[in-house]
Amino acid sequence: MGAFLAKRFLGVLPVIFGVSIVIFLLVQLAPGDTATVLLGPQATEAAKEELRRALGLDRPLAVQYFQWLGRVLTGDFGTSIATQIPVLDLVLPRFVNTLILTAASLLLAIVLGYGIGFFTALRANSLFDRIATSCMLMAGSAPPFWLGLVLVLVFAIDLGWFPVSGMEDFAGDGGTMDLLHHLVLPAVTTALGPAAIIARIVRSGILDVLGRAHVRVARSKGLQRRDLLRRHVILNALPPIVTITGLQLGYLLGGALLTEVVFAWPGLGSLLYDSITARDLPVLQAATLLIALAFVLANIAVDAINAMLDPRLREI
Amino acid sequence: MTAPDLHPHTDRPRPASVTPMSLQGGVPPAQRAWRLKSFARDRAALAAAIFLVVIAVAVVFAPVLSAYTPDEADNLARNAPMGTAGHLLGTDQQGRDMLARLLYGGRVSLIVGVVPTIVAGLIGLLLGVLAGFFRGLADQIIMRCLDVIFAFPMVLLAIAIAGAMRPGVLTEVIAITVVLIPYFARLARTATDGVMPMPFIEAARAAGGSSFTILTRYVLPNVFSPVVVYATTLMGLMIVVGSGLSFLGLGVQPPTADWGAMVADGRVVLRKAPHVTVLPGLLILVVSLAFNFIGDGIRDALDPRTIRR
């Protein structure tokens, strides 16, 4: 397993290098001149020239990139244009909040997806199956930001069960229960889409295995339903399902970014939104890089889980 | 519904799924007719296709169907609920007719979902086929570059690209196109791999066919149909992603309407006038669902392995 992980990490290094190039180039996409953006439209030409030299903006692009990379590797993402706070101090606490939301959503997506997928497969083509499958299909096609607003409308405004937005109640004394209370709606919003896809895959995976010869043999030998499912169906259906679940991570992270904006969840998504509104490019770069890195690491973790489940994959 | 071989949300095309098209060159007319019939028998797909045609016609003929322009504000009828006389679907917080805004806004939303998918499909098809046909260095360079884009969650990269550029419909289209290209390229690359060892390619080579002839006459037609199927399934998701970018304010700028931006507008009056938020989102949902049904229908019709349960 150690060798497998080492190989995966080495293989991912060039990709991370490429990711850093893309993120560096993002700033080049921005309209207007960086010095003007930083100093404001009233700045004199001489002052702009001075700043350009100080920031190295007069050098060739490749030189600028390696200078930027050198700074980023030491954790220096520059200073936020909007708030004048070092970008890293701004980004790290937000990153933790995004991880909380993403982890909760992933857990919920897995529980919902596997649960619904499993039970709809066992009662395939029943009324329950039809209703659950249609509901999940709708949830999977709904835009997450809109789903969030509908949930707010029903469960926060009409029923008053959950808070409308934020991560903690400033009037109360905070704590885990308060966090969980605030977490429910954003997590459900983010989880429903991926849960729908997982449920679909689990359902068809289980149905596929149920139709195979070894299951028929086991059944004709008089094996009890529970043992049959546990020993012959679930384990065989699992590996492709884990892969698909892993592939939901990207979708989940993307959804979480939008959900954060809807619920004013203080994570990287709402920071990204603020930085775009304020044209705060260093913050945009840092937030994008952190999420991309987390995504790459999560993908390696999924590969590792798959390799644990299926020893054949460790050879690669 | 059968197991999706290739689902837009699963991020990556699975290699086993890219051989739905018969690989023996062209499709005999009888088989083509059978496929059309098979698609028509799929009631969900057929209904979805009809629904989308109705929506498309409605947004094109928006000026005929609506008595109002989308930016025309009726100050005396702000936040009017659905069913108000003169405003069938009510008005928004500025007193603008919801039906008019939904119809005109649908133009932008449909363009943002459909155009980038087609453009990215063509570029990705070309890149993937070239990589799979020529192999070697070109293949390495193309596929490694695409790996970098794959390292980002799709929505994140689209937001970052659009966020760095000046907001607008073109920005949205460019951002979505860029993030979609690798998905198509990888699919086309795998499909090309499936076609290259076929006897008819060898025969074409032996007959003295040039690389260009083999590419255009034998490889492209066989790779084309999985790409079309994938594009149809992706359009639904792209309507959602595009409206997400508009929701964040990265697309059309006020007062122009589009469904994502309308959802964002409605947030301030969520308590008072929920229909302003709910209606455009519902449309995004139904249209995206319709595209998914059509994608499933086309895939099932093209895939001879499909067994209807």
Interface residues (C-beta under 8 A of the other chain):
Chain A: P14 V15 I16 G18 V19 I21 V22 I23 L26 V27 L29 A30 P31 A124 N125 T133 L137 M138 G140 S141 A142 P143 P144 F145 W146 L147 L149 V150 V152 L153 I157 G193 P194 I197 R200 I201 S204 G205 L207 D208 I244 L247 Q248 L249 G250 Y251 L253 G254 G255 L257 L258 V261 V262 L272 Y273 S275 I276 T277 L281 L284 T288 I291 A292 F295 V296
Chain B: M1 T2 A3 P4 H7 H9 T10 D11 R12 R144 C145 D147 V148 I149 A151 F152 P153 M154 V155 L156 L157 I159 A160 I161 G163 A164 M165 R166 G236 V240 S243 G244 F247 L248 G249 L250 G260 V263 A264 G266 R267 L270 R271 P274 T277 V278 P280 G281 I284 L285 S288 L289 N292 R309
